[in-house]
Amino acid sequence: MALSRIASSSSSSSILKPISAALSLRRPLSSDTTLTIETSIPFTAHNCDAPSRAVETSPAELLKFYRDMALMRRMEIASDSLYKSKLIRGFCHLYDGQEAVAIGMEAATNRKDCIITAYRDHCTFLGRGGDLVQVFSELMGRQGGCSKGKGGSMHFYKKDSGFYGGHGIVGAQVPLGCGLAFAQKYSKDENVTFALYGDGAANQGQLFEALNIAALWDLPAILVCENNHYGMGTAEWRAAKSPAYYKRGDYVPGLKVDGMDVLAVKQACKFAKEHALKNGPLILEMDTYRYHGHSMSDPGSTYRTRDEISGVRQERDPIERIKKLLLSHDIATEKELKDTEKEARKQVDEAIAKAKESPVPDPSELFTNIYVKGYGVESFGADRKEVRATLP
């Protein structure tokens, strides 16, 4: 990120919350201060004009970005440890490195805008207003989880905040997202849907079929390719003849975004929302990176070098970028930012302890959330004899 220009704006009415009492006493922040910061690199556009690189923000927003991303990073690191301790079982896909996409998107949207994504969904859920206890309860298969312990890592869900879940079938969430966008247009509610998918899903036929319908009907659908450059263990150039995913919509406009720059993501998502409401679908390609392997069963080091991973950490890490802005503008000190990280660790540890107290689902829950209430359930045993059970 380039250094910013500081301007005074009387339109800002939010009350800024310092990260510590010491900061509040020593350096009170003005609620009418606006920072204009230029994105690290330009946007690259396809069949549309690129948005401005100058992004308006505030000290309060930058502090929130730092807190939220630090919390997400700590949550995912803790999830790694819980998995290795066998407290989390099954599939588990971590998001550390990609936090700027989830946070920047939230900064440009409201909770009536819908988000639907693939199975790397923990941070998206947290960004949509979910809490840590729900996260860890779900990961450990407990009743207190956001899906009552029945979904696990891949199936987080928070409908009341417009989050329509993580999905385990590669690319399947994109047609569902376009369906959500159809409902929004039908209801004339002036909101949009962000359908997220990875570079590994970018060649799915259903993606192009859904995009075709979205374009024909001018649906407020924004397809977001989180390009972390590796579909499972396959580099993008090995899987796609054209890895310029923002152009893959052909007749649909696209925008390539530095997905490690939270302010660039914010600006792009704001632009995309305005475009989709007026003109129909748009593709955003978020150039991002995952530090962990594809899933916990993937060491992530057989198809890429450790030097590559450490290079991204040193040069492009989204949290370090915000940290530099906070320090260069004298918004926070090194100690205060360290205190923020310690607080994130404390919150995660407390949430894990509470999640461990949550009971596992009752065996009867095996047959719930399958059929409409009142219609009972059907199951078949090994001998193929039909067994029927009626639920209360």
TIGUVO-735505 format. One record per residue: x, y, z of N, C-alpha, C, O in turn; residue in one letter. Coordinates in steps of 0.05 Angstrom, whole numbers, plus 5000, padded with zeros to 4 digits. Each point is the difference from the previous one (the first is absolute). Layout:
<kefis>
XYZXYZXYZXYZA...
</kefis>
This chain:
<kefis>
501749765000498350245000501750255000502050015014M497350184970501550255000499250175024498049955013A503750244993499450185022497550164993499450054977L499250045044497450124995500150315002502050125009S495849984982499550295004497950015022498249835001R501950375017498150025022498250244994501050224995I496449745006498150214995498050015022499649805014A499150434990497950025020497349984987499550134980S498949715031497349964988497950025022500249855020S497950324977497950045020497849794997498249995017S501949854962497949804995500349765018498049855003S504350105008500449775017498850055027500750195014S497649634995498650035026500649775019498950005022S502749814970500549775017501750075023501850174997S497749715027501750055023502349814999499649765000I502950345000502349834997500649875027499950135021L500849614977500649855024503049935001500949844984K500650295034502949935002500449725009498249885013P504150014981500549725007500849975029500249775010I500350445004500749975028499450275015499850214987S499949775039499550245016502350194998499750245000A502849654999502350174998500050164975500750245000A498549644977499850144975497950225002500450224990L497449725023497850195002501050255015499350224993S502249745028500950225017502250164986500150255002L501749614984502350144989499550124972501050224994R497449644990499750094973497149964991499449824984R498750355025497249974991499850044970501350174988P497049675000499750014971497450154993498049975013L502350214967497750164992498149844982500949864982S496650165024498049854984499650114972498849864983S502250385012499750114973502549994983500350134979D501649705030502549974984499649794979499149785005T501650294970500049814978502849964989501450194995T499349565002502649934987499449914972498349834996L503250274985499749914972502649854994502150124998T497749634997502349824996499949884972497949894992I504350114994500149894973500749705002501749925015E496949924970500549715000502849944990501350164986T499849615023502749934993500549984970502050094990S496149794996500249974971497450084987497950005013I502150074961497550084987498149764997500949775000P496650294997498049794992500349954970500850184985F498749585007500049934972497249934991498849815011T500250334970497149974993499649864973501850014982A496049865015499149874976497250094993498149955016H501550184962497450104991498650195020497650015001N504050145014498950205018502350195008502349944996C497050295015502050195010500849925028498349935016D504350074989500949935027499450225020499950234994A499549695031499550205021502650155007502249914993P497550315021502350165009501749845019499049845016S503650204983501949885019499950145027501049905020R497950344981499950165024497649915017497750044992A502949845031497949885017499750175025502050055014V495550024992499550155025499649815023498649804998E502850265024499749845025500250195024500050244997T500349645026500350165025501849855019500449764998S500650385022501649865021498449775013501049795005P496450265000498449805012499749754983500249785010A499450264964499749784982502649844998500049755000E502350394999502649864998500549835025501049784999L498350335024500349865026498249755000500749795009L496850244980498249784999501049784981499949765006K501250334971501249804982502149845014500149754998F501650395017502249865013499049805021500949775001Y497250325016498949835020498749764988500449775009R497950274971498549784988501849804987499649765003D502350344982501849814986501849855019500649774996M500350375025501749875020498449785014501149785006A496350274999498349805013499649764981500149775009L499450284966499649794981502649834997499849754999M502550385000502549854998500449825024500849774997R498750345027500349845024498149775001500649785009R496950274982498049794999500949774982499649765008M501550304969500849794982502449855010500349754996E501650395016502349865012499149815022501149785003I497050315013499049835022498549764988500249785011A498450264967498649784987502049784990499549775001S502850334990502149814992500849835023500349754998D500150375026500949855023497849815010500649775007S496950314992497849835008499749764981499349785009L501250264966499849784981502249805005499649755000Y502850355005502349825006499749855026501149795004K497350335014499349875026497649814997499249885020S499750104956497749834994497450095014498249845003K501750425004497550115010498250094977497650035003L503750024974498550054976500549774982502349924995I495649964994500349774982498950064973498650204996R502049634985498950034973501650214984502350055005G496350084977501350204983500350275015498350065017F503850084977500450265013501850174981502349934995C496650294995501450174981500450285013498050135007H504549954996500650255014500450244981500849964977L498850285034499850244984502250205005500150214988Y501949715030502050205007501650084975501049834984D499450435013501250124976497950144983500650194986G496949715015497950114983498150195015497950074989Q502850015035498250155017499050264988497850095005E503950044978499250264989497649984982498550194997A501049584991497749964982497450025017498250144994V501749705028497650005017499550275013497850095000A504450035010499750265014499350234981498350165006I503149854971499450214981497349994989498750214995G500349555000497349964990497950105020498050134993M502549815033498150095020499950315002497950115006E504450024989500250295002498350144978499450235003A500049624976498650124977497149914998498650084981A500549755037497349894998498450045026501150105020T496549814979498449985024498949725003500449834983N498350115040499249725005497649914984499149775002R499750424982497949924982501149914973498649864985K503950215010501449884977500749725008500749945022D499049884959500549715005502849924993501250114981C499949705034502649884993499649705001498849895019I502349974962500049714999502849914991501150134981I500049675031502849934994500449704999498149855003T504450074994500749724999500749915029498850115019A502949704984500549885026502150145017500449925023Y500950284967502050155015498550245012500350234992R498049715029497950195007500150115028498250165007D503749765010500050095028500050305002498450125015H503550014971500350295003497750164988499350225009C499549674970497750134988497750015020498650205003T501049575012498049995020500550205023498250145008F504349885000500850195021499550294991499050165015L501749894960499650274989497150084998499350235002G498949574995497250054998498650035027497650025002R504049995019498950045026499949765018498950015022G502149764968500149765017502050035023501750184999G498049665022501850035022501849755002499549794989D502750255026502049795002499149745013500849784991L497450245028499049765013498549834980500249765000V498250374983498649854979501949884980499649774991Q502550375003502149894982501249745011499949804986V501250225038501449775011498149775007500749774999F496950305009498049795006499449854975499849755000S499850394978499449864975502449844990499649774991E502750345012502449854991500349745016501049804989L498350215036500349765017497549835001499849815016M498250264968497649844998498250015024498949805009G500950445003498350045024497450144994499850144980R498349835038497350124996500150304998498250124987Q503750015026500250295000501050124974500250244998G500449594982501050104975497950134983497649975005G503350194975498250154983498149824984497950084992C502949675003498349804987499449775019499549784991S500450295035499349815021501949765001499249785009K503350264982502049785001499749804978501449805000G496850244981499449804979501350074973500049844982K501250405016501250084975503049975000501249934979G500050145043502949995001501350234985498750204993G503949785002501550214987498950114974500150244995S498849584989499250084973497250134998499250104979M499349895043497150074997499250205022498049955014H503450274988499250225017497650144987499749994975F498750155041497550114989498950215020500149965024Y499050264964498850215017498050164983500650224991K497149675006498050114982499150285009499550174984K500449885043499050255010501950234993499350245003D503149704989501950214991500749984971502050114990S496349744995500449994971502349814992500950024977G500049805041502149814992498749734995499049875019F500950054956498749764992501849764998499549814984Y502650205031501549755005502549954984500550124979G501049695033502249884986499049754987498249865011G502850074966499049774984502349824992502150094991H497549655012502149804995500349914972502149894993G495950154990500249924972501250224984498950224999I503449734988501550214987498450154979499049884981V500650385023498650174981497050005003498750174987G500249655029497149975001498650255012497750054996A503850115020498950235013499450234980498550185006Q502849824971499750224981497150014988498850225001V500149564989497250014992498150085022498050144996P502649765029498350085023500250305004498050135007L504449984991500450295004498450164979498850205006G501249704969498550144979497049985006498550184993C500749605020497249975008499350215021497850115000G504049935019499650215020499750274987498450175008L503349884972499950264986497450034985498950224998A500149564991497450014987497850085019498350164994F501849725030498050075021500250305008498050135004A504449974997500450285007498850184978498750205006Q501849734969498950174979496949984999498650194996K500449575008497149955000498750165022497850114996Y503549915027498950145023500650304999498950155016S502849934965500750294997501150115026499350225008K502549635005501050105026502750144999501150085020D500049974955502450164997502449895015501650155010E498649594990502449875012501249814980498849944979N503649975027501549824981500849755014499949975024V501049844960501149755010502949964990500650034977T501249915042502749934994500349695001499649885021F501050004956500449714999503049954997501250054979A500049845042502849955001500849724991498649815006L503650174979501049744992503050034996501050224997Y500449555002502950014997500849964971498449944983G504250105012501149974973499649714991499849944976D500149875043499649724993497249954990499649814985G498550355022497249974991499450174976497849984989A504150185002499550194979499449884973499050134982A501649615014499549864975497449845000499449864981N499150155041497549855003497950104980499650244996Q499249574990498050074981497650145012498950194987G500349735037497650135012500550305006498150155001Q504449925002500750295005499250164975498750215003L502049694974499550154975497049994993498950204990F499849585017497149994995498550205017498250144991E502649885035498750195018500650284992498350185001A504249874990500750274992498550094975499350234997L500249584985498550064976497150095007499150204989N499649665029497350085009500150275014498350174995I503749865022500350265015500350234981498950225005A502649744973500450224981497550054983499450234994A499249554999497650034984497950165016498550164988L501449795038497950135017501050235016498650115016W503949984979501250235014499749975030499250185014D501549594997499849955028502250145016502350034990L497150055034502150145017501949805013500249985024P501149864959501849795009502950084995500750094978A501049885043502850054998501549755005500049895022I501350004957501549755003502950075008501450154986L499449755037502650075011501849754999499649815015V502450204968502049794999502350065019501550184996C498649675026502250035019502349844989500449765007E501250374977502249864987502549995018501650185001N498649595014502449975016502149844986502049915012N497650054962502049894981500449705001501649894985H497049975033500249715001497349875005498950045022Y500149824958497649845005500849735011501149844986G498550125040501249785014503050014997501250195010M500149634976502950014996500850084972502349964992G495850144992500550054972500250304995498150155005T504249944985500450284994498150094978499349854983A499850405019498050114981500849964971498349934983E504250105010500949994973499949714989499949964975W499949845042499849734992497149924995499449804986R498750355025497249934999498450174981497849924991A503250335003498450194984501650104977502350105004A496749874972501350114976500250315003501950124991K496049995020499950295005499650065030497750005009S504450045006499750055029499350285007500150085023P499350094957499050275005497049985006498350054983A501149875041497249935007498150234998497649954997Y503350295006498250234998499050044972498050144996Y503449744984499150024972498349774991498950004978K500949805039498849744992497050024994498849834987R500050395022497150044995499550094972497750014991G504450074994499850084972498250254998500950235002D496549734995498050214997499450145026498650205001Y502349695022499550115026502550165009502249894999V497550365010502350155009501449875023498849845015P503850224988501649885021502150205011500650204987G500449745036501950175013502049835016499249835016L503450214979502049865016500950185022500550234997K499649655028500450155024502349885016500349755001V501350415012502049905019498549915025499250165017D500449584985498549895022501449995026498949905020G503650204981501550015025499950295011501250065021M497550124965499750285008497150055007498350024983D501150005043497350015009498550254990497649994995V503950235001498750244989499449974971497950114990L503749754995499449944972497649834998498350044982A501449765035497749835000497550165007497949974987V502350205032497750175007499150174977497650014993K504350124993499450174978498849844977498050094987Q503149685007499049834979497149905005498450004982A501149925043497349905007497950224999497749964993C503150285016498250234998499350064971497750044993K504449964990499650044971498249784988498250064984F502449695024498549784989497050015008498349944983A501250145041497250025009498550214984497749954991K503550285006498750214985499549914971497950064988E504149815000499849904973497749794997498450024982H501649795036498149784998497150095003498249904987A501450305030497250105003499050154976497650014994L504350104991499250164976500149834974498350034982K503749805016500649874975500049705000500249874978N499650005045500249715000502649895010501550155012G499149604982502349865012502850114993500450144980P501449805038502850084998501749795012499249865019L503250104970501949815012502350155013501250184989I499449745036502350115014502049775004499349795010L503250264981502149805006501850125022501350204996E498649675027501650085023502649855000500149765005M502150384989502649884999501049975029501050195012D498749574999500649965028501849765004501249904980T499150005045501949785005499349875026499350135020Y500849604981499549865025502749905011501649894985R498850155041502549915012499949705007502149864997Y495750045011499749715005499749854973499750134979H500449615022499449844977497050024993498550145014G500749724965497250014992498149935023498050135005H502749655008498549925024502149905020502450004995S496749915029501849925020501549744993502049945012M497049924968501449764991502250064980501549824991S498750435001501950094980502250165014499450225011D503149694989502250165013500550264985501250185012P498049844963500250264986502850064991500650234991G501249585010502950064993501149814979502350024993S496049814996501049824979499850124972501449914982T496850285014499650124974500850294999499650144980Y501549965042501050285001502350005021500149835017R501650374981502350015017499450155026498250175000T503349775020499750155025500850294996499050195013R502949864969500950274994497750164988499850245005D498649634978497750144989498050095021499150235000E500449595019498150065021501150235018498550195006I504049795002501250205017500250274985499850215013S500649784961500250244985497450165000499950245002G497949614995497350135001499550125027499150225003V501649635018499750095028501550275004499050185013R503449834976501750245005499150244983500150235010Q499049724966499550224981497050074997499450234993E498849595013497250054993498049955023497650034996R503349895027498249925021498050225006500850235005D496649724994497950215004500150135027499450235003P501349615018500050125027502450185003499850225012I502549704978502450175002499650264984501150215009E497549784970499550254984498450205017500650245000R497349675013498450185017501750095024499850235008I501849605003501750075022501950234992500350195016K500849804961501850214990498550274998501150215006K496449784984498450244997499450125028500250245004L499149595015499450105027502450135013499750205013L502649684983502550115011500950264986500850195013L499049814960501050234985498250245004501050234997S496549735010498250235005499750065029498350165008H503349715009500050055028497249955012499150145019D499549664971497449935011500349815023498350005018I503749834981500649815022503049965002501550054982A499349855041502849935005500449704997498149854999T504450074999500749724999498849855024499049784997E501350345027499049875024496949964999499049795007K499750424984497049984998499149784981498149865005E503450124973499349794981500749725010498549814995L503650175021500649755013497949935020499249775003K499750435011497949965019497549904986498549835010D501050274966497749914984500349714993498149855001T504350074991500549724994499749825025498949784998E502050315025499649855024497149975007499149795009K499450424987497149995005498649804982498249865008E502750134967498949814981500549715009498349834999A504250135010500749735010498349935024499149775003R500450425015498449955024497149934992498849825011K500150344971497249954991499849724988498049855005Q503950074979499949734987500249785021498649814999V503350225020500349805021497549975017499249785006D499550455001497549995015497849874985498449845011E501450214963497949894983500449704997498049855001A504550064997500549714998499149865026498849784999I501950345023499249885026497049985002499049795009A499550414983497149995001498949804980498049855006K503250134970499049814980500449715009498349834994A503850125021500549735010497849915020499649775004K499150435009497949945019497449934987498249885012E501550204962497549944986499849704994502049884991S495750005014499749714995499949944970499550174983P501049585011499749914972497149964994498449975019V500750044956497249974993498949735009501449804999P496150205009498749755007499749824974499650114979D500749635024499849834976497550044984500049954976P497850135037497550054985500350224980498450024981S503650165023500450224981501049904973500050164980E500749595018501049894975497850024979500650024976L496949985032497849994981498550274998497950014987F503250205025498750264997501350174978502249934991T496450285001500950184978500449854974501750084983N496749715013500149864974497450044985500150074976I497749895037497450044988498550235013500750095022Y497250004965498350215012498849905026499349765002V500650415018499049915026497249894997498350114986K501249665028497449885000499849774980498049855000G503950134982499949794979501549755007500049814985Y501450195039501549775008502549964984500850184985G500449595019502549944985499949724989498449835010V503250114971500249734989503049925000501750164994E498849595013502849904998499949714992498049875003S504250044986500149734990502449865013502250115001F497449655010502249855012501549844979499550014976G502449835034501749854982498549784985500749934978A497049985034498549794987497950124981498349864990D501850415007498250154982497250015008498250084985R501249835040497250025009499550295009501650125014K496249984978499350285006499250035029498549845011E502750365002499350065027499050295001501350184990V496449865022498950275002499950085029499549855018R501050424986499950115027498650274997500750164983A497449895035498650265000501150175023500049925023T500950314969501150195020497850165013497950054987L502550045037497950175013499950274986498450175008P
</kefis>
